[in-house]
Amino acid sequence: MAKSRRTSRKKASPSRDNAPQMMGANNHKMMAMLSYLSMLVVIPLVWGGKNKSVKFHSRQGFVLLVAEFLTVVVAAVIPVLGTIVAALAWLVWLVLSVWGLVNVALNKEKPLPLVGKYAKILG
């Protein structure tokens, strides 16, 4: 009876070897993007880890959330004028959120106007 030799060869797969690193980068980018989606900023604030980019964007997103909350308060307290001011403010918050999302997509950590200086205070 002849003994058969089994040779186990592991196929080298570059995509498999880099998968954990790439998943980490994509995960951080996704967390940073959640920062600019209103209440979803809570997710990167709690589970964002120690990634510098996620922290930067989540602080800015948190300041945007506070600004949105204050906008709602102003609209509730001042019936007519508050509604007009709130509508304009919501437009500004929307533009800043999109601007932040674009910064995340381009891997930039640029402070947003009106928001960046308050986010620095948090960090």
MDTraj code that builds the backbone (N, CA, C; nanometers):
import mdtraj as md
import numpy as np

residues = "MET ALA LYS SER ARG ARG THR SER ARG LYS LYS ALA SER PRO SER ARG ASP ASN ALA PRO GLN MET MET GLY ALA ASN ASN HIS LYS MET MET ALA MET LEU SER TYR LEU SER MET LEU VAL VAL ILE PRO LEU VAL TRP GLY GLY LYS ASN LYS SER VAL LYS PHE HIS SER ARG GLN GLY PHE VAL LEU LEU VAL ALA GLU PHE LEU THR VAL VAL VAL ALA ALA VAL ILE PRO VAL LEU GLY THR ILE VAL ALA ALA LEU ALA TRP LEU VAL TRP LEU VAL LEU SER VAL TRP GLY LEU VAL ASN VAL ALA LEU ASN LYS GLU LYS PRO LEU PRO LEU VAL GLY LYS TYR ALA LYS ILE LEU GLY".split()
xyz = np.array([
    [0.0823, -0.1163, 0.0000],
    [0.0000, 0.0000, 0.0000],
    [0.0882, 0.1247, 0.0000],
    [0.0679, 0.2059, -0.0969],
    [0.1479, 0.3277, -0.1091],
    [0.0838, 0.4398, -0.0297],
    [0.1682, 0.5088, 0.0372],
    [0.1182, 0.6216, 0.1152],
    [0.1036, 0.7425, 0.0233],
    [-0.0087, 0.8027, 0.0333],
    [-0.0273, 0.9233, -0.0474],
    [0.0060, 1.0451, 0.0384],
    [0.0743, 1.1315, -0.0212],
    [0.1116, 1.2539, 0.0490],
    [0.0129, 1.3638, 0.0142],
    [-0.0346, 1.4198, 0.1174],
    [-0.1230, 1.5347, 0.0950],
    [-0.0436, 1.6616, 0.1192],
    [-0.0514, 1.7432, 0.0241],
    [0.0136, 1.8725, 0.0420],
    [-0.0955, 1.9773, 0.0482],
    [-0.0942, 2.0422, 0.1543],
    [-0.1950, 2.1478, 0.1668],
    [-0.1301, 2.2804, 0.1289],
    [-0.1863, 2.3365, 0.0316],
    [-0.1369, 2.4661, -0.0152],
    [-0.2426, 2.5714, 0.0123],
    [-0.1974, 2.6754, 0.0701],
    [-0.2879, 2.7878, 0.0908],
    [-0.2718, 2.8811, -0.0270],
    [-0.3815, 2.9105, -0.0863],
    [-0.3779, 3.0031, -0.1982],
    [-0.3672, 3.1446, -0.1439],
    [-0.2695, 3.2117, -0.1928],
    [-0.2508, 3.3504, -0.1486],
    [-0.3509, 3.4384, -0.2211],
    [-0.4299, 3.5026, -0.1463],
    [-0.5302, 3.5918, -0.2032],
    [-0.5066, 3.7318, -0.1488],
    [-0.4589, 3.8225, -0.2336],
    [-0.4304, 3.9565, -0.1837],
    [-0.5549, 4.0271, -0.1307],
    [-0.6698, 3.9995, -0.1912],
    [-0.7898, 4.0672, -0.1443],
    [-0.8306, 4.0162, -0.0066],
    [-0.8058, 3.8882, 0.0189],
    [-0.8393, 3.8321, 0.1492],
    [-0.7442, 3.8830, 0.2568],
    [-0.6173, 3.8950, 0.2229],
    [-0.5182, 3.9413, 0.3200],
    [-0.5429, 4.0862, 0.3603],
    [-0.5888, 4.1668, 0.2673],
    [-0.6115, 4.3081, 0.2956],
    [-0.7522, 4.3376, 0.3446],
    [-0.8383, 4.2382, 0.3458],
    [-0.9783, 4.2615, 0.3812],
    [-0.9969, 4.3250, 0.5178],
    [-0.9295, 4.2774, 0.6247],
    [-0.9529, 4.3413, 0.7538],
    [-0.9127, 4.4882, 0.7555],
    [-0.8038, 4.5206, 0.6883],
    [-0.7607, 4.6605, 0.6850],
    [-0.8587, 4.7456, 0.6053],
    [-0.9033, 4.6933, 0.4918],
    [-0.9953, 4.7688, 0.4090],
    [-1.1310, 4.7822, 0.4773],
    [-1.1766, 4.6780, 0.5446],
    [-1.3031, 4.6856, 0.6170],
    [-1.2948, 4.7907, 0.7262],
    [-1.1804, 4.7981, 0.7927],
    [-1.1633, 4.8982, 0.8974],
    [-1.1732, 5.0388, 0.8410],
    [-1.1089, 5.0623, 0.7282],
    [-1.1128, 5.1948, 0.6671],
    [-1.2541, 5.2294, 0.6223],
    [-1.3233, 5.1328, 0.5620],
    [-1.4607, 5.1578, 0.5186],
    [-1.5529, 5.1779, 0.6378],
    [-1.5292, 5.1038, 0.7445],
    [-1.6097, 5.1170, 0.8642],
    [-1.5923, 5.2561, 0.9254],
    [-1.4693, 5.3041, 0.9291],
    [-1.4446, 5.4378, 0.9830],
    [-1.5100, 5.5453, 0.8964],
    [-1.5038, 5.5255, 0.7662],
    [-1.5658, 5.6228, 0.6763],
    [-1.7171, 5.6231, 0.6938],
    [-1.7753, 5.5046, 0.7089],
    [-1.9198, 5.4955, 0.7294],
    [-1.9595, 5.5629, 0.8615],
    [-1.8806, 5.5382, 0.9663],
    [-1.9082, 5.6017, 1.0957],
    [-1.9002, 5.7525, 1.0843],
    [-1.8004, 5.8020, 1.0125],
    [-1.7863, 5.9465, 0.9951],
    [-1.9047, 6.0032, 0.9172],
    [-1.9538, 5.9290, 0.8188],
    [-2.0693, 5.9763, 0.7417],
    [-2.1958, 5.9805, 0.8264],
    [-2.2113, 5.8850, 0.9161],
    [-2.3277, 5.8859, 1.0047],
    [-2.3315, 6.0116, 1.0919],
    [-2.2170, 6.0715, 1.1124],
    [-2.2083, 6.1910, 1.1969],
    [-2.2914, 6.3068, 1.1436],
    [-2.3127, 6.3112, 1.0146],
    [-2.3833, 6.4241, 0.9541],
    [-2.5298, 6.3922, 0.9232],
    [-2.5801, 6.2822, 0.9776],
    [-2.7183, 6.2433, 0.9516],
    [-2.8029, 6.2579, 1.0781],
    [-2.8072, 6.3777, 1.1293],
    [-2.8896, 6.4173, 1.2439],
    [-2.8709, 6.3266, 1.3645],
    [-2.9769, 6.2586, 1.4077],
    [-2.9730, 6.1776, 1.5299],
    [-2.8770, 6.0589, 1.5204],
    [-2.8402, 6.0203, 1.4003],
    [-2.7488, 5.9075, 1.3844],
    [-2.6073, 5.9400, 1.4314],
    [-2.5821, 6.0654, 1.4659],
    [-2.4518, 6.1043, 1.5200],
    [-2.4220, 6.0304, 1.6503],
    [-2.5259, 5.9815, 1.7153],
    [-2.5073, 5.9076, 1.8399],
    [-2.4246, 5.7805, 1.8165],
    [-2.4416, 5.7168, 1.7029],
    [-2.3712, 5.5914, 1.6741],
    [-2.2192, 5.6121, 1.6723],
    [-2.1663, 5.7077, 1.5931],
    [-2.0213, 5.7259, 1.5985],
    [-1.9718, 5.7845, 1.7313],
    [-2.0570, 5.8603, 1.7989],
    [-2.0146, 5.9124, 1.9291],
    [-1.9944, 5.7992, 2.0291],
    [-2.0799, 5.6992, 2.0237],
    [-2.0724, 5.5884, 2.1193],
    [-1.9760, 5.4796, 2.0722],
    [-1.9858, 5.4393, 1.9452],
    [-1.9083, 5.3265, 1.8955],
    [-1.8011, 5.3649, 1.7952],
    [-1.7662, 5.4915, 1.7852],
    [-1.6693, 5.5355, 1.6854],
    [-1.5270, 5.4936, 1.7118],
    [-1.4959, 5.4548, 1.8329],
    [-1.3598, 5.4131, 1.8649],
    [-1.2671, 5.5314, 1.8793],
    [-1.1400, 5.5048, 1.8556],
    [-1.0379, 5.6074, 1.8758],
    [-0.9887, 5.6686, 1.7457],
    [-1.0566, 5.6403, 1.6366],
    [-1.0146, 5.6940, 1.5080],
    [-1.0276, 5.8457, 1.5080],
    [-0.9202, 5.9120, 1.4706],
    [-0.9140, 6.0585, 1.4735],
    [-1.0186, 6.1217, 1.3810],
    [-1.0339, 6.0670, 1.2629],
    [-1.1281, 6.1212, 1.1658],
    [-1.2724, 6.1070, 1.2143],
    [-1.3048, 5.9907, 1.2708],
    [-1.4405, 5.9683, 1.3211],
    [-1.4709, 6.0657, 1.4346],
    [-1.3748, 6.0845, 1.5242],
    [-1.3941, 6.1789, 1.6349],
    [-1.4165, 6.3206, 1.5822],
    [-1.3350, 6.3610, 1.4849],
    [-1.3464, 6.4953, 1.4276],
    [-1.4853, 6.5179, 1.3695],
    [-1.5298, 6.4252, 1.2851],
    [-1.6583, 6.4421, 1.2185],
    [-1.7761, 6.4244, 1.3143],
    [-1.7628, 6.3364, 1.4123],
    [-1.8739, 6.3187, 1.5067],
    [-1.8916, 6.4418, 1.5955],
    [-1.7827, 6.5098, 1.6290],
    [-1.7966, 6.6345, 1.7067],
    [-1.8698, 6.7406, 1.6245],
    [-1.8350, 6.7524, 1.4973],
    [-1.9044, 6.8495, 1.4122],
    [-2.0513, 6.8107, 1.3939],
    [-2.0759, 6.6826, 1.3761],
    [-2.2138, 6.6358, 1.3629],
    [-2.2949, 6.6612, 1.4882],
    [-2.2317, 6.6470, 1.6043],
    [-2.3015, 6.6731, 1.7303],
    [-2.3383, 6.8211, 1.7422],
    [-2.2483, 6.9086, 1.7024],
    [-2.2782, 7.0524, 1.7045],
    [-2.3932, 7.0832, 1.6095],
    [-2.3957, 7.0191, 1.4933],
    [-2.5072, 7.0363, 1.4000],
    [-2.6386, 6.9885, 1.4615],
    [-2.6350, 6.8764, 1.5330],
    [-2.7552, 6.8252, 1.5984],
    [-2.8067, 6.9238, 1.7035],
    [-2.7171, 6.9803, 1.7813],
    [-2.7573, 7.0795, 1.8816],
    [-2.8180, 7.2010, 1.8127],
    [-2.7589, 7.2442, 1.7021],
    [-2.8129, 7.3582, 1.6273],
    [-2.9523, 7.3261, 1.5733],
    [-2.9716, 7.2046, 1.5257],
    [-3.1041, 7.1646, 1.4769],
    [-3.2063, 7.1650, 1.5909],
    [-3.1649, 7.1164, 1.7062],
    [-3.2542, 7.1164, 1.8224],
    [-3.2914, 7.2595, 1.8620],
    [-3.1931, 7.3485, 1.8650],
    [-3.2212, 7.4891, 1.8993],
    [-3.3128, 7.5537, 1.7957],
    [-3.3006, 7.5135, 1.6709],
    [-3.3884, 7.5643, 1.5657],
    [-3.5330, 7.5250, 1.5932],
    [-3.5535, 7.4016, 1.6364],
    [-3.6882, 7.3542, 1.6698],
    [-3.7439, 7.4344, 1.7876],
    [-3.6604, 7.4606, 1.8868],
    [-3.7046, 7.5376, 2.0042],
    [-3.7454, 7.6784, 1.9632],
    [-3.6640, 7.7420, 1.8805],
    [-3.6962, 7.8782, 1.8345],
    [-3.8271, 7.8775, 1.7558],
    [-3.8459, 7.7798, 1.6700],
    [-3.9692, 7.7725, 1.5909],
    [-4.0908, 7.7503, 1.6796],
    [-4.0728, 7.6782, 1.7898],
    [-4.1856, 7.6525, 1.8801],
    [-4.2183, 7.7726, 1.9672],
    [-4.1173, 7.8471, 2.0056],
    [-4.1374, 7.9602, 2.0971],
    [-4.1911, 8.0828, 2.0244],
    [-4.1384, 8.1099, 1.9068],
    [-4.1808, 8.2281, 1.8304],
    [-4.2623, 8.1785, 1.7114],
    [-4.3941, 8.1865, 1.7179],
    [-4.4800, 8.1228, 1.6177],
    [-4.4520, 8.1602, 1.4717],
    [-4.4670, 8.2838, 1.4320],
    [-4.4571, 8.3177, 1.2897],
    [-4.3128, 8.3444, 1.2485],
    [-4.2489, 8.4366, 1.3171],
    [-4.1107, 8.4710, 1.2834],
    [-4.0180, 8.3513, 1.3047],
    [-4.0446, 8.2739, 1.4097],
    [-3.9636, 8.1556, 1.4375],
    [-3.9706, 8.0533, 1.3263],
    [-4.0858, 8.0402, 1.2656],
    [-4.1022, 7.9452, 1.1555],
    [-4.0208, 7.9880, 1.0341],
    [-4.0199, 8.1169, 1.0068],
    [-3.9413, 8.1685, 0.8936],
    [-3.7924, 8.1497, 0.9198],
    [-3.7504, 8.1867, 1.0408],
    [-3.6099, 8.1709, 1.0773],
    [-3.5705, 8.0230, 1.0750],
    [-3.6592, 7.9377, 1.1258],
    [-3.6309, 7.7937, 1.1279],
    [-3.6159, 7.7375, 0.9873],
    [-3.6983, 7.7813, 0.8954],
    [-3.6889, 7.7329, 0.7571],
    [-3.5537, 7.7691, 0.6960],
    [-3.5094, 7.8920, 0.7198],
    [-3.3783, 7.9343, 0.6679],
    [-3.2656, 7.8580, 0.7375],
    [-3.2806, 7.8387, 0.8681],
    [-3.1773, 7.7670, 0.9429],
    [-3.1677, 7.6215, 0.8971],
    [-3.2823, 7.5580, 0.8731],
    [-3.2803, 7.4195, 0.8261],
    [-3.2074, 7.4076, 0.6927],
    [-3.2239, 7.5082, 0.6073],
    [-3.1529, 7.5076, 0.4797],
    [-3.0018, 7.5146, 0.5038],
    [-2.9611, 7.5991, 0.5975],
    [-2.8187, 7.6102, 0.6313],
    [-2.7677, 7.4782, 0.6877],
    [-2.8439, 7.4154, 0.7785],
    [-2.7995, 7.2890, 0.8387],
    [-2.7894, 7.1799, 0.7328],
    [-2.8823, 7.1806, 0.6375],
    [-2.8777, 7.0820, 0.5296],
    [-2.7517, 7.0996, 0.4444],
    [-2.7224, 7.2240, 0.4081],
    [-2.6032, 7.2513, 0.3272],
    [-2.4768, 7.2098, 0.4033],
    [-2.4717, 7.2417, 0.5330],
    [-2.3538, 7.2047, 0.6122],
    [-2.3408, 7.0525, 0.6266],
    [-2.4525, 6.9833, 0.6384],
    [-2.4479, 6.8375, 0.6468],
    [-2.3951, 6.7762, 0.5176],
    [-2.4428, 6.8252, 0.4053],
    [-2.3939, 6.7755, 0.2760],
    [-2.2458, 6.8082, 0.2601],
    [-2.2067, 6.9275, 0.3019],
    [-2.0666, 6.9693, 0.2960],
    [-1.9807, 6.8736, 0.3807],
    [-2.0281, 6.8394, 0.4981],
    [-1.9562, 6.7458, 0.5834],
    [-1.9460, 6.6075, 0.5208],
    [-2.0539, 6.5614, 0.4589],
    [-2.0517, 6.4309, 0.3912],
    [-1.9511, 6.4299, 0.2766],
    [-1.9441, 6.5389, 0.2037],
    [-1.8471, 6.5494, 0.0942],
    [-1.7049, 6.5463, 0.1509],
    [-1.6819, 6.6158, 0.2619],
    [-1.5501, 6.6135, 0.3254],
    [-1.5113, 6.4717, 0.3676],
    [-1.6073, 6.3967, 0.4207],
    [-1.5789, 6.2579, 0.4595],
    [-1.5447, 6.1758, 0.3355],
    [-1.6224, 6.1914, 0.2296],
    [-1.5987, 6.1147, 0.1071],
    [-1.4610, 6.1441, 0.0474],
    [-1.4143, 6.2682, 0.0644],
    [-1.2839, 6.3082, 0.0109],
    [-1.1711, 6.2919, 0.1126],
    [-1.2017, 6.2320, 0.2275],
    [-1.1036, 6.2117, 0.3345],
    [-1.0408, 6.3419, 0.3834],
    [-1.1213, 6.4455, 0.3946],
    [-1.0740, 6.5750, 0.4436],
    [-1.1263, 6.5989, 0.5846],
    [-1.0458, 6.6636, 0.6639],
    [-1.0868, 6.7035, 0.7981],
    [-1.0853, 6.8555, 0.8064],
    [-1.1712, 6.9160, 0.7287],
    [-1.1811, 7.0623, 0.7280],
    [-1.2980, 7.1043, 0.8157],
    [-1.2756, 7.2002, 0.9048],
    [-1.3862, 7.2479, 0.9889],
    [-1.4944, 7.3155, 0.9042],
    [-1.6187, 7.2857, 0.9361],
    [-1.7305, 7.3477, 0.8659],
    [-1.7509, 7.4898, 0.9170],
    [-1.7945, 7.5799, 0.8302],
    [-1.8258, 7.7152, 0.8766],
    [-1.9382, 7.7107, 0.9793],
    [-1.9349, 7.7988, 1.0749],
    [-2.0343, 7.8126, 1.1825],
    [-2.0294, 7.6993, 1.2835],
    [-1.9754, 7.5854, 1.2470],
    [-1.9802, 7.4665, 1.3319],
    [-1.8420, 7.4288, 1.3842],
    [-1.7428, 7.4457, 1.3007],
    [-1.6078, 7.3976, 1.3319],
    [-1.5484, 7.4537, 1.4596],
    [-1.5700, 7.5829, 1.4846],
    [-1.5091, 7.6418, 1.6043],
    [-1.5720, 7.5865, 1.7323],
    [-1.7011, 7.5534, 1.7276],
    [-1.7659, 7.4952, 1.8460],
    [-1.7283, 7.3487, 1.8628],
    [-1.7030, 7.2807, 1.7519],
    [-1.6613, 7.1405, 1.7575],
    [-1.5213, 7.1304, 1.8184],
    [-1.4359, 7.2281, 1.7917],
    [-1.3019, 7.2280, 1.8513],
    [-1.3086, 7.2400, 2.0021],
    [-1.4064, 7.3132, 2.0519],
    [-1.4227, 7.3287, 2.1964],
    [-1.4518, 7.1927, 2.2594],
    [-1.5311, 7.1091, 2.1903],
    [-1.5660, 6.9770, 2.2431],
    [-1.4460, 6.8827, 2.2469],
    [-1.3488, 6.9037, 2.1599],
    [-1.2393, 6.8105, 2.1485],
    [-1.1217, 6.8517, 2.2248],
])
top = md.Topology()
chain = top.add_chain()
for i, resn in enumerate(residues, 1):
    res = top.add_residue(resn, chain, resSeq=i)
    for name in ("N", "CA", "C"):
        top.add_atom(name, md.element.get_by_symbol(name[0]), res)
traj = md.Trajectory(xyz[None], top)
